[in-house]
Amino acid sequence: MKPTLFVVGLVLTLAFCETARPQATTGNDIQNKCKQAIHDVENNSPSWSGGICLGFIDGATETHVMWEVFDAHVGKQYPNMDYCLPAGANKNPNPTGSS
């Protein structure tokens, strides 16, 4: 009886499993999620997409900090690991928030 239950359980488990597939996230995907994050902050309504944006930004920032610390201790061995913002990207075109 126990082997039969085990086999039935295994078959049912495998029947509903889906294989993991790679996901390609584009810049447009991140931009849309970040627009949602801005909307979430303005309306105090958190969402999954907004969280993905904030997590992506946090991960990029932490990685940059990690490379800065690494470069300070070991020397700059990987010069292409830096990133920079395009000119004017950090300027808010609408600082008052009004349209």
N, C-alpha and C positions, 0 to 999 in steps of 0.2 A: 504494500500500500504506500509506504513512504517513498520508494523509488518512483512510483507512478506520479505521486503528487509533485515530486521534485522535477520530473520531466515535464509535466504539464505546466508547472510554474515557470520553468526555463523557456519553454516554447512560447508561452504568453508574453513573457518579458521580452524575448527577442522579436516577437511579432510586432511589438509596438515601438521598437527602438528605431531611431533614425540616425543615419550616419552624419558625422560632423563634416561640414563643408566649409571651405575658406570663405571669408567675407571680405570683400574689397570695399574699403571706406574711402570715398573720394573727398576732395576739398569741399565740393558742393554739399555732400552729406553733412560734414562737420558744420558748414556755414548754416545750413537749415536747422540743425540741432542747436546751434548757438543763438539763432534768432528766437527759437523756442525758449531758450534759457533766459534771454532778455525779457521776453513776454512773461515768463514765470516770475521773475524777480519783481517786475512792475505790478503784477496782479497777485503776488503772494500765493501762487498756485504751483507747487513743484510738479515736475513731470519727469518721466524716464528720459526723454530726449534732452531736456535741459541738463539732467545729471550726466549724461554721456558727454555733452559739450564741456561741462565744468571738469569732469574727470580727465578728459583729453588734454585740456589746457593745464591742469595740475600736473599731469604726467610729463608733458613737454617741459614745463618749468622746472620740475624736480630733476629731470634728466639733464637739463642745461646746468643747473646748480651742481649736480654730481660731476659733470665734466669740468666745471670751473675748479672744484676742489681737487679733482684728479690732476689737472694741469698745474695747480699750485704746488702740489706735493711731488709730482713726478717730472714735471716739465711738459711743455706743450708738444706732445707727440702726434696728436691728431688734429691738425689745424682745420680740417673740413667739418668738424663736429659743431662749430659755432653756427648760430643762426641770428638773423637780424630782421627787424621789421622793415617793410618798405617805407620810403620817405612819406611822412604824413599819416602813417597808419595809426599812430598813437594819439592823434589829435581828434577830439570830439567835435564834429561839425555842428552839433546842436547842443551846446553845454547846458542850456536851460531846460532841455527836455520838451520844449514846446514845438509844435509843427508850424 
